[in-house]
Amino acid sequence: MNLTQKLRQLHADIAAAKDGFKIVDAWALAERLTLRLPVDLDEASRVFKEKDADGLLALIDRLENPPKKQEAELPEFHHDDLAAAMRAFKKRLKVIRLNDESRLGGRYTSGGRTSKVDAIQPPTEVDAKIWKVLARDGRLIDTGGGFYQLASNESEH
């Protein structure tokens, strides 16, 4: 059971409980658990100060379904800039794969196996926003952590 599931269970206990001591314990535990999570501390302190069960439910809902961040508008790049960035990305990927394949094995010869590298950090010489534009356009896949991989339709070219 994760923390949000436990908070939902505590909210149900608070809403259904008739015993005052059980409610006090449930509120105390809910407060301790909530403060471990990324919540608005002002709103959380208000909820626990006022013992607002509906406010607690709203906090739990925001934890499970955080509001989507407004992504800044990505600039438009010229087709030539996008093509140059893709060439640089493919070249970097090729060099990294060749480097991975040519590692020496235990017997002083290359292993002869194919590389399993599929995602790389793109070249830093190119504007970082261009990679996001290429991912938005479906030419790259953002795998997270600053790593991108070629989309399946781009690997054929």
N, C-alpha and C positions, 0 to 999 in steps of 0.2 A: 504494500500500500504506500503510495507516495504522499507527499505533504498535502497536496490539494485534495486528494481523496479523503485524507484524515480530517482536513478542515470541513469538507462537506458533511462528513459523519458527525463532527462536533456541532455544526450548524443544525443538523437534524435533531441531535440530542437536546440542544438549547431550545429549539422550537417546540419539541414534544414534551420536555421535562416539566414536571410539576414540583419536584423537590428542589428547594432553594440551594441546598449545598451542592447538589449535582450540577446545577447551572453555574454556580460560582467556579467550580473546578473546571468545567468545560470552557468557560470564558477565559480563565487563566491559561489553560493549555492552548487554546486557539490564539491568544495574544502572543505567547512564546513562539508558536509555530509560524505565525504570520510575519513576525519581525525577522525571521530567517529568509524570507522571500523578498523579491524585488517589488515592493509595493510603495505607494505614496504614504510616507510616514505620517504626514499631517492628517490625512484621511483615516489611516489606521488608528492613530491615537484618538481621534474623535469617535470612531466606531466603538472602541473598547471603553472609552470613558463614559459614553452614553449607553453602552450595552445595546447597540442598535443591530438587531438580528438581520434586518433587510440590508443594512450597510455592509455587514459581514458577508452576506451572500453576494452583494455587488463586487466586493473585493475579490472573492473567490472566482467569480465570473471573469473579472479582468485578468486574473492570473492565468486562467485556462485559455482565454481568448484575448490576448493583448491587442490593443489597438494597433493597426498597421501604421508604420511610420510613413510619413509623406516623403516619397523619394523625390529628390531634387530633379528637376528636368535635366536630362542629359543633353549635351550640346550635339549639334549636327556636325558630322565630319564629312569631308569630301570623299568621294569614292576612291580616289587615289590613296588617301591617307588610310582608309580601311584596308585596302588591298596591300599596302606596304606593311601595315601592322600584322595582317594575316601571314604574309611571307616571313616576317621576323619571328612570329610565333611558331610557324611550322619548322623554320630552320632551327630555332632553339630546341624544340621538341625532338627533332631528328638528331641533333648533337647529343642531347641528354640520353636518348635511347641508345645511340652508338656507344657512348661512354659506359652505359650500364651493361651492354652486351659484351664489351671487350674486357671486362674485369677478369683478372687472372683467377684460375681455380687453384685447387690444392696441389696440382702437378705442374705448375709453371706454364700452363697454356690457358688460353681463353676457354671459357666454359662451353661455348658453342650454343648457348641457349638464347632464345629471343627475350627481349626486354619486356617487362611487365609495367613499365612506366606509362601511364595514360594521362596524368594531369601534371601540369607544371606551373610554376610561377612565371607569368609572362615577362618579357624583357622590360626592364625599368627605364630604358631609354625612350620608350613611347609613353605618351600621356596615359595615366591610369584610367581615365574615363572612357577611353576608346575600347578598353576590354569589356566594360559594362555595356557599351553600345553594341559590340559584337555579340555579347551574350544575349542581349535583348533581341537582336536580329536573328538569333538561332544559329549563328556560325560557330560559336563557342558555348560551352556549358560551364557555368560557375559552380565549382564543386565545394566552395567554401574555403575560408582561411587564406584567400588570395590566390588560390589555385584554379586553373581553368583547364578544360580538355576540349579537344576538337569534337564538334558535333559529328554524328555518324555520316551525314551527307558531305561534310567537308573533308573527311579522311580519304575520300575517293580521288580528290583532285590532286 
